[in-house]
């Protein structure tokens, strides 16, 4: 059984909890009631707010719609006023632009064009909206007047500032000779920049709005006239500053010394004329508005004259003069794209002038190249034309010089031959073909011709000197230029072959001294002991040897002193070799005869010491000695 006290305590505890729960429940009920009251108050407030909001909306919407209509009406009024102002402005255009149009565009082109733009818009407006209005006729007349004054200004600017370009300025601009060092570009100003911009601006307006191309006639008449005057001034400049035309220069003459490499004769006037046309053709709006007919006619006439002169030079076998065509032809081809662009749109007869001239020059040039090779082979052997001293023949120097000069125009010559049905090749390849093929062996033909010419000399030693000089000149010339490279393409041992030929001719020359040194041999010299008395016959043999040596030495030195070996290195080498051979033989001979008593007057036979003999040989090939 649970004790009574514990039960009582338990009961009180339960009753306390129950009381607390009842209080909590009562609190919750009170809170719910308050919440319900608040909810009902909030609902009442929201209902009242909604009612008032609906009333406000019903009041504002009509006001908003009325305001929107008023704004639209205001915008329409503004647009209408703007349109009215715009339309009214067209009626005032003639009056507003009258002063500027009457005074013309000079000095204020931008303002003038702006006025014409206003007039043009007025014309368009009246044409579209009121074609019968008198205002249309007024603005049309004002527009035509403005256009006339623009055309007049265009003509005035061209006439006022277009002047022939001084020849010196043209030469400075085009840079002169291609072989000279590249110089800084020189700007050739045909018209002042500001004037040129005005002309461009006016021409652009006339093309787009003027609907009249007559101003182009004015342009090409004025500019082509100045172009022609500039070219004529350039030609006159060359006439005054050139004593003779290079195309008529005589064939290059061979000197007795080594002939230096020279540049080909030039025809600078025509080439500069061509460059002048390129630089002076400054059309900014297309070649259709620039007539170069007169200037081109003058240039083509000059080109025909050059071709005729070249043809006459070929008939005279003066092929150096024909080289004048090569720089001109090269420049023609270089500038052809510029000419084609400049002449675009012109008549076919005008556009074909330059190609026809190029074709004619290629034809005459190819003919010159082929006949040049034939002339090397067929040059006649004329005794009076042979150098008396055995120096380099004119044929050799001219042939090598021609090939050297041709190297400057490799591509031109190659294209020239190709245009005549030849295989495309550079000038180097052409010369290589000339050096190797059966029909065009320039160097081979030259060697054969020289061998035939050498037969004119009766003295074999002079013949050898002549061939030596020519072969040495050819080799040195090949080595100093690109010719050695092109010939090596087909003849890799060409340098060695020429050296063999040179050495062979030196040996042929040295044989001329055998008649001197043969007297110094031991042949027929009697055996003897020192102090032994010689027989008369034995003494005479020694005397004859001395006499033969002395006479032969004097004769050869006298003759060969007047011969020429232009190459100093070769000249010294030949002398040294001959001195060594003769001096050694003479010293040995003197030593053998030193103790022989073969005459009572030894000074009569022993005329020269070995040193004197060497000095005499040192004077060979020296006419000043």
C-alpha positions in Angstrom: 0.0 0.0 0.0 1.2 3.5 -0.8 1.7 5.6 2.3 -0.9 8.3 2.9 1.6 11.1 2.8 2.9 10.2 -0.6 -0.5 10.0 -2.0 -1.4 13.4 -0.7 1.7 14.8 -2.2 1.1 13.2 -5.5 -2.5 14.6 -5.6 -1.3 18.1 -4.9 1.2 17.8 -7.7 -1.4 16.7 -10.2 -3.8 19.5 -9.1 -1.0 22.1 -9.6 -0.3 20.9 -13.1 -3.9 20.9 -13.9 -4.3 24.4 -12.7 -1.3 25.5 -14.9 -2.8 23.8 -18.0 -6.1 25.5 -17.4 -4.4 28.9 -17.2 -2.5 28.2 -20.4 -5.7 27.2 -22.1 -7.4 30.3 -20.9 -4.5 32.5 -22.3 -4.6 30.8 -25.7 -8.4 31.5 -25.8 -7.9 35.1 -25.0 -5.2 35.4 -27.7 -7.4 33.8 -30.3 -10.1 36.2 -29.5 -7.8 39.2 -29.8 -6.4 37.8 -33.1 -9.9 37.5 -34.5 -10.6 41.0 -33.5 -7.4 42.3 -35.2 -8.2 40.3 -38.3 -11.6 41.8 -38.5 -10.2 45.3 -38.1 -7.6 44.7 -40.9 -10.2 43.4 -43.2 -12.3 46.4 -42.5 -9.3 48.7 -43.2 -8.4 46.9 -46.5 -12.0 47.1 -47.6 -12.1 50.8 -47.0 -8.7 51.3 -48.8 -9.9 49.3 -51.8 -13.0 51.4 -52.0 -11.0 54.6 -51.9 -8.5 53.3 -54.5 -11.3 52.5 -56.9 -12.6 56.0 -56.4 -9.2 57.5 -57.1 -8.7 55.4 -60.2 -12.1 56.4 -61.5 -11.1 60.0 -61.1 -7.5 59.8 -62.6 -8.0 57.8 -65.7 -10.1 60.4 -67.5 -7.5 63.0 -66.6 -4.7 60.9 -67.9 -6.4 60.3 -71.2 -7.2 63.9 -71.6 -3.5 64.8 -70.9 -2.3 62.2 -73.4 -4.5 63.7 -76.1 -3.2 67.2 -75.3 0.4 66.0 -75.7 -0.3 64.4 -79.0 -2.0 67.5 -80.2 1.1 69.5 -79.1 3.4 67.2 -81.1 1.3 67.5 -84.2 1.3 71.3 -83.9 5.2 71.3 -83.5 5.6 69.0 -86.5 3.3 71.1 -88.6 5.2 74.2 -87.6 8.5 72.6 -88.5 7.2 71.4 -91.9 5.8 74.9 -92.5 9.2 76.4 -91.7 10.9 73.8 -93.9 8.6 74.5 -96.8 8.8 78.2 -96.3 12.6 78.0 -96.4 12.4 76.7 -99.9 10.6 79.9 -101.0 13.5 81.9 -99.5 16.4 79.8 -100.9 16.8 81.9 -104.0 17.0 85.1 -102.0 19.3 83.7 -99.3 21.8 82.3 -101.8 21.7 85.1 -104.3 24.8 87.0 -103.0 27.0 83.9 -102.6 26.1 82.5 -106.1 26.7 85.9 -107.8 30.1 86.3 -106.1 31.2 82.8 -107.3 33.1 79.9 -105.6 36.6 81.5 -105.6 38.1 81.3 -102.2 35.1 79.7 -100.5 34.3 76.5 -102.4 32.8 74.7 -99.4 30.3 77.5 -98.6 29.5 77.8 -102.3 28.8 74.0 -102.7 26.6 74.2 -99.5 24.5 76.9 -101.2 24.1 74.9 -104.3 23.0 71.9 -102.2 20.3 74.1 -100.7 19.2 75.2 -104.2 19.2 71.6 -105.5 16.9 70.5 -102.6 14.6 73.4 -103.4 14.4 72.3 -107.0 13.6 68.7 -106.0 10.9 70.0 -103.6 9.1 72.1 -106.1 9.4 69.4 -108.8 7.7 66.9 -106.4 5.1 69.2 -104.8 4.4 72.2 -106.9 5.8 71.8 -110.4 3.8 74.7 -111.8 5.0 77.2 -109.3 7.2 80.2 -110.5 9.6 79.5 -107.6 10.6 76.3 -109.5 11.9 78.2 -112.5 13.7 80.6 -110.2 15.6 78.0 -108.3 16.3 76.1 -111.5 17.9 79.2 -113.0 19.9 79.7 -109.9 21.1 76.1 -110.0 22.2 76.4 -113.6 24.0 79.7 -112.8 25.8 78.0 -109.9 26.9 75.1 -112.1 28.2 77.5 -114.8 30.3 79.4 -112.2 31.7 76.1 -110.9 32.7 75.1 -114.4 34.2 78.5 -114.9 36.1 78.1 -111.6 37.3 74.7 -112.7 38.7 76.1 -115.9 40.2 79.1 -114.1 42.1 77.0 -111.6 43.5 74.8 -114.4 44.5 77.7 -116.5 46.0 79.7 -113.7 48.1 77.0 -112.1 48.9 74.6 -115.0 52.4 75.4 -116.1 55.0 73.3 -117.9 57.3 71.4 -115.5 60.9 72.6 -115.7 63.2 69.8 -117.2 65.5 69.9 -114.2 62.6 69.1 -111.9 61.4 66.3 -114.1 64.9 64.8 -114.1 65.2 65.1 -110.3 61.8 63.5 -109.9 62.4 60.5 -112.1 65.7 59.8 -110.4 68.0 59.9 -113.4 70.0 56.9 -114.5 69.2 53.4 -113.0 72.8 52.8 -112.6 73.3 55.7 -110.2 72.8 55.2 -106.4 69.2 55.4 -105.3 68.4 59.0 -104.3 65.6 60.3 -102.1 62.3 60.6 -103.8 61.6 64.0 -105.2 58.0 65.1 -105.3 56.8 66.7 -108.5 53.8 68.9 -107.6 51.8 69.5 -110.8 49.3 71.8 -109.0 49.4 73.2 -105.5 47.8 70.7 -103.1 45.0 73.1 -102.1 44.2 73.8 -105.7 44.2 70.2 -106.6 41.8 69.4 -103.8 39.4 72.2 -105.1 39.6 70.7 -108.6 38.9 67.3 -107.3 36.0 68.6 -105.3 34.5 70.5 -108.2 34.9 67.7 -110.7 33.3 65.2 -108.2 30.3 67.5 -107.9 30.0 68.0 -111.7 30.2 64.3 -112.3 27.6 63.5 -109.6 25.2 66.4 -109.9 26.2 68.5 -113.0 25.1 65.8 -115.5 27.6 67.3 -117.9 31.0 65.8 -118.9 32.1 68.9 -120.9 34.4 69.9 -118.0 36.5 66.8 -118.8 37.3 68.2 -122.2 38.6 71.4 -120.5 40.7 69.3 -118.2 42.4 67.2 -120.9 42.9 70.1 -123.2 44.7 72.2 -120.5 46.6 69.3 -118.9 47.6 67.5 -122.1 48.8 70.9 -123.5 51.0 71.4 -120.4 52.1 67.8 -120.6 53.2 68.2 -124.2 55.0 71.5 -123.4 56.8 69.8 -120.5 57.9 66.9 -122.7 59.1 69.3 -125.4 60.9 71.3 -122.8 62.7 68.2 -121.6 63.7 67.3 -125.2 64.9 70.8 -125.8 66.9 70.6 -122.6 68.7 67.5 -123.9 69.3 69.0 -127.3 71.0 72.0 -125.6 73.1 69.9 -123.2 74.2 67.1 -125.5 76.8 67.8 -128.2 75.8 64.7 -130.1 73.1 62.1 -129.7 74.4 58.9 -128.2 72.6 56.8 -130.8 75.0 58.3 -133.4 78.2 57.7 -131.5 80.9 55.9 -133.4 82.0 52.4 -132.5 84.1 52.1 -129.5 87.8 52.1 -130.4 90.3 49.8 -128.9 93.3 51.3 -127.2 96.8 49.9 -126.8 96.3 49.4 -123.1 93.7 47.4 -121.2 90.2 48.6 -122.2 88.1 49.4 -119.2 84.5 48.3 -119.0 82.2 51.0 -120.2 78.5 51.6 -119.9 76.4 51.3 -123.1 75.6 54.4 -125.1 72.3 55.9 -124.0 69.4 57.8 -125.4 68.4 59.6 -122.2 66.1 62.1 -123.8 63.5 59.5 -125.0 63.7 57.4 -121.8 63.2 60.5 -119.7 60.3 61.5 -122.0 58.6 58.2 -121.2 59.2 58.7 -117.5 58.0 62.3 -117.9 54.7 61.1 -119.3 54.2 58.7 -116.4 54.9 61.4 -113.8 53.1 64.2 -115.5 49.9 62.1 -116.2 48.2 63.2 -112.9 44.5 62.5 -113.8 42.5 61.9 -110.7 39.2 60.9 -112.2 40.1 58.4 -114.9 42.0 58.4 -118.2 38.8 59.2 -120.1 39.2 62.8 -119.2 42.9 63.1 -120.1 44.1 63.2 -123.7 47.7 62.2 -124.2 47.4 61.9 -127.9 49.7 64.7 -128.9 52.3 63.8 -126.3 52.1 60.1 -127.2 52.4 61.0 -130.9 55.6 62.9 -130.2 57.0 60.1 -128.1 56.1 57.4 -130.7 57.7 59.6 -133.4 60.9 59.8 -131.4 60.7 56.0 -130.8 60.4 55.4 -134.5 63.4 57.6 -135.1 65.4 55.5 -132.6 64.4 52.3 -134.3 65.4 53.7 -137.7 68.7 54.8 -136.3 69.3 51.4 -134.8 68.4 49.8 -138.1 71.0 52.0 -139.8 73.5 51.1 -137.1 73.0 47.4 -137.8 73.6 47.9 -141.5 76.9 49.6 -140.5 77.6 46.7 -138.1 77.7 49.2 -135.3 76.1 46.9 -132.6 77.2 49.1 -129.7 74.9 51.8 -130.9 72.0 49.3 -130.9 72.4 48.8 -127.2 70.7 52.1 -126.8 67.4 50.3 -127.3 67.8 48.1 -124.3 67.4 50.6 -121.5 64.6 52.2 -123.4 62.8 48.9 -123.9 63.3 47.9 -120.3 61.8 51.2 -119.1 58.9 50.9 -121.6 58.0 47.5 -120.2 58.4 48.7 -116.6 56.1 51.7 -117.2 53.6 49.9 -119.4 51.2 49.0 -116.6 51.1 52.7 -115.6 50.4 53.7 -119.2 47.7 51.0 -119.6 46.0 52.4 -116.5 46.4 56.0 -117.7 45.1 55.2 -121.1 42.2 53.0 -119.9 39.1 54.0 -121.8 40.8 55.7 -124.7 40.6 54.6 -128.3 42.2 51.4 -129.3 44.6 53.2 -131.6 45.9 55.2 -128.7 46.2 52.2 -126.3 48.1 50.2 -129.0 50.8 52.7 -129.6 53.0 51.6 -126.8 52.7 47.9 -127.4 53.4 48.4 -131.1 56.6 50.4 -130.2 57.7 47.7 -127.8 57.2 45.0 -130.4 59.2 47.0 -133.0 62.1 47.5 -130.5 62.1 43.8 -129.6 62.3 42.9 -133.3 65.2 45.2 -134.1 67.0 44.2 -130.8 66.7 40.5 -131.5 68.0 41.1 -135.0 71.0 43.0 -133.6 71.8 40.1 -131.2 71.8 37.5 -133.9 73.8 39.5 -136.4 76.3 40.4 -133.7 77.1 36.7 -133.2 77.5 36.3 -137.0 79.8 39.3 -137.2 82.2 37.9 -134.7 82.6 34.8 -136.8 82.8 36.6 -140.2 84.9 39.6 -139.3 87.5 39.8 -142.2 91.2 39.4 -141.7 92.6 42.7 -142.8 96.4 43.1 -142.6 96.2 46.9 -142.2 93.7 46.5 -139.3 96.0 44.3 -137.3 97.8 45.9 -134.3 101.5 46.2 -135.2 102.6 45.6 -131.6 100.4 42.5 -131.1 98.1 44.1 -128.5 94.4 43.3 -128.1 92.4 43.4 -131.3 89.5 45.7 -131.7 87.2 42.8 -132.4 88.1 41.2 -129.1 87.5 44.3 -127.0 84.3 45.2 -128.8 82.9 41.7 -128.5 83.7 41.4 -124.8 82.4 44.9 -124.2 79.2 44.2 -126.0 78.6 41.1 -123.8 79.5 43.0 -120.6 77.1 45.8 -121.5 74.4 43.3 -122.3 74.6 41.9 -118.8 72.8 45.0 -117.5 69.8 44.0 -119.5 69.4 40.3 -118.9 65.7 40.1 -118.6 65.1 42.5 -121.4 67.3 40.6 -123.9 65.8 37.3 -122.8 62.2 38.5 -123.3 63.3 40.1 -126.6 64.5 36.8 -128.0 61.5 35.0 -126.6 59.2 37.5 -128.4 60.8 36.5 -131.7 60.0 32.8 -131.2 63.1 32.0 -129.2 63.1 29.9 -126.0 62.6 32.2 -122.9 66.0 32.9 -121.5 67.9 35.6 -119.7 70.7 37.5 -121.3 73.1 35.4 -119.4 71.5 32.2 -120.8 71.6 33.8 -124.3 75.3 34.5 -123.9 75.9 31.0 -122.6 74.1 29.7 -125.7 76.3 32.0 -127.8 79.3 30.4 -126.1 78.2 26.8 -126.5 75.8 26.1 -129.3 77.1 25.3 -132.8 75.4 28.3 -134.4 76.2 30.9 -131.7 79.6 30.3 -130.3 80.6 33.9 -129.6 83.7 33.1 -127.7 84.4 30.1 -129.8 84.0 32.1 -133.0 86.1 34.8 -131.5 88.9 32.4 -130.7 88.8 30.9 -134.2 88.7 34.3 -135.8 91.7 35.4 -133.7 93.6 32.4 -134.8 93.0 33.2 -138.4 93.9 36.8 -137.9 97.2 35.9 -136.2 98.4 34.2 -139.4 98.8 37.7 -140.8 101.9 38.1 -138.7 105.0 36.6 -140.3 106.9 36.5 -137.0 105.7 33.4 -135.0 106.7 35.2 -131.8 104.5 38.2 -132.6 101.7 35.9 -133.5 102.1 34.2 -130.1 102.1 37.6 -128.3 99.0 38.7 -130.2 97.1 35.6 -129.3 98.4 35.7 -125.7 97.2 39.3 -125.3 93.7 38.5 -126.7 93.2 35.3 -124.7 94.4 37.0 -121.5 92.1 40.0 -122.2 89.1 37.6 -122.6 89.9 35.7 -119.5 90.4 38.9 -117.3 87.2 40.4 -118.7 85.3 37.2 -117.9 86.6 37.2 -114.4 85.8 40.8 -113.8 82.1 40.4 -114.7 79.3 37.9 -114.5 80.3 36.5 -117.9 82.5 33.9 -116.2 79.5 32.6 -114.3 77.3 32.2 -117.4 80.0 30.6 -119.5 80.8 28.2 -116.6 77.2 27.0 -116.8 78.0 25.1 -120.0 81.9 25.1 -119.8 82.8 24.5 -116.2 86.5 24.4 -117.1 86.5 27.5 -119.3 88.9 29.3 -117.0 91.4 26.5 -117.1 91.0 26.2 -120.9 91.9 29.9 -121.3 94.8 29.6 -119.0 96.1 26.6 -121.0 95.8 28.7 -124.2 97.6 31.6 -122.5 100.4 29.3 -121.3 100.7 27.7 -124.7 101.2 31.0 -126.4 103.8 32.0 -123.8 105.7 28.9 -124.7 105.4 29.6 -128.4 106.8 33.1 -127.7 109.7 31.7 -125.7 110.7 29.6 -128.6 111.8 32.8 -130.3 114.7 32.9 -127.8 116.0 29.5 -128.8 118.0 31.2 -131.6 119.7 33.1 -128.8 120.2 30.5 -126.2 121.2 27.7 -128.7 124.5 29.5 -129.1 125.2 29.0 -125.4 124.9 25.2 -125.4 127.9 22.9 -125.0 127.4 21.5 -128.5 130.6 21.8 -130.6 132.6 23.3 -127.8 136.0 21.5 -127.8 137.2 19.6 -124.7 140.2 21.4 -123.2 142.4 21.6 -120.2 143.1 25.0 -118.6 146.1 26.6 -120.3 145.8 24.4 -123.4 146.2 26.2 -126.6 143.2 25.9 -128.9 143.3 25.4 -132.6 142.1 28.1 -135.0 138.9 26.1 -135.7 138.2 25.7 -132.1 138.7 29.4 -131.3 136.4 30.3 -134.2 133.6 28.1 -132.8 133.7 30.0 -129.5 133.8 33.3 -131.4 130.8 32.3 -133.5 128.9 31.4 -130.3 129.6 34.7 -128.7 128.7 36.6 -131.9 125.5 34.5 -132.5 124.4 35.2 -128.9 125.1 38.9 -129.0 123.5 39.5 -132.4 120.4 37.4 -131.5 120.0 39.2 -128.2 120.3 42.6 -129.7 117.9 41.8 -132.6 115.2 40.3 -130.3 115.4 43.1 -127.7 115.2 45.7 -130.4 112.2 44.1 -132.1 110.3 42.9 -129.1 110.8 46.2 -127.2 108.2 47.6 -129.5 105.7 44.8 -128.9 102.9 45.2 -126.3 101.8 43.1 -123.4 99.2 45.4 -121.7 98.7 43.2 -118.6 101.5 44.3 -116.2 101.3 41.0 -114.3 101.7 39.0 -117.5 104.4 41.3 -118.8 106.5 41.0 -115.6 106.1 37.2 -115.5 107.2 36.8 -119.1 110.2 39.0 -118.5 111.2 37.2 -115.4 110.9 33.7 -117.0 112.9 34.8 -120.0 115.6 36.5 -117.8 115.9 33.3 -115.8 116.4 31.0 -118.8 118.7 33.3 -120.7 120.7 34.5 -117.7 121.3 31.0 -116.4 122.4 29.7 -119.8 124.7 32.8 -120.3 126.3 32.5 -116.9 127.0 28.8 -117.5 128.5 29.6 -120.9 130.7 32.4 -119.5 131.9 30.1 -116.8 132.9 27.4 -119.3 134.8 30.0 -121.4 136.4 31.8 -118.5 139.8 30.1 -118.7 139.9 29.7 -122.5 142.1 32.0 -124.5 140.2 32.2 -127.8 141.0 35.8 -128.8 143.3 38.7 -128.2 140.3 41.1 -128.0 137.9 39.4 -125.6 135.8 42.6 -125.1 134.9 42.4 -128.8 133.0 39.2 -128.1 132.2 39.4 -124.4 130.0 42.5 -124.9 127.5 42.1 -122.1 127.6 41.0 -118.5 124.8 38.8 -117.2 123.4 41.8 -115.4 123.3 43.8 -118.6 121.5 41.0 -120.4 118.9 41.0 -117.7 118.5 44.7 -118.0 117.9 44.4 -121.7 115.3 41.8 -121.2 113.6 44.0 -118.6 113.0 46.5 -121.4 111.0 44.1 -123.5 107.4 45.3 -124.4 108.3 48.9 -123.4 108.4 51.5 -126.1 109.5 54.2 -123.7 112.7 52.4 -122.7 
